[in-house]
Amino acid sequence: MTADDLAEWPATSDTRKVLAWVERHRNLSVDFPPHEGSDPFFNINTPEDLVQAERMLADTSDEPGPSPDENEKTKANA
């Protein structure tokens, strides 16, 4: 599976469905369950969606993040 193959797909196929292109190649489905009740692929398409996304971000901003020591350990192990 290459980027060139994907770029050529719309010009050479009788369909523009990306899923049809994906099915031509080995692929694997991966489940992304909701995280804390939120869709991990939440789309922001409307002003109302933006308001909801801002609320979701505000709700998580009160949670403590990793300590500076944990950040340094992560950098050292990378």
N, C-alpha and C positions, 0 to 999 in steps of 0.2 A: 504494500500500500504506500503510495507516494503522493506528494503534493501535486506532481505533474499529472498523475492519473485523475485526481480530483479536479484539477483545472480543466482537463480535457472532457470530463464526463458530460457537462451540459451540451457541448458541441457534438458529441458522438453518440449520445443516448437518445432513445425515443421518449424518455421521461426525465424530469428534472428533480425527481424525488431523491433526496440525499440518502434515505433509508435503502433505496434500491442500489445505490453505489456501495453503501456499507455492506449489504448482503453479498456483494461480489467478493468480499475479502474475509479472511478469518477475523472473527471479532468475538468479544466477550461482553456480556451484560453485567453491569455492576449495580447493586442496590444501594441507594443513598437514602436511608431512612430519615424521617424528619428529625431535626435536631432541636430539642426543647420545644417541640410543637411547630417549628417553622420549616417550610419547604426549602431544602438546600439549593433549589434552582428557582427561587422566587424572582419573577420578572417584574420590572418596573416599567409599565406601559402607559399609565395614566397618572394624573395628579394625585388621585386617591391612593394609587399604589405607592407613590413616593411618600405620602404621609404615613402609610402603614410601614414602609421600610424604615423611615426615620424613627418611628415609635419602637420598632424592633431593635434598632441600634441603640436607642436611648435605654431600653430595658436591659441590654447586656453591658452597657458602659459602667454600671455600678459593680459588676463582678470584678474581683481582684484578678489581675494578670500575673504572669510569672514574675518572681522577684528578680532584681538585677543579677543576683548570683546565678539563678537558673538560666537567664539569658546568656551569661558568659559561658556556662557549661555547654549550652547548646551550640554556641559559636565554636567552641574549642573542639567539639565532636564532629563538626561538619566537615 
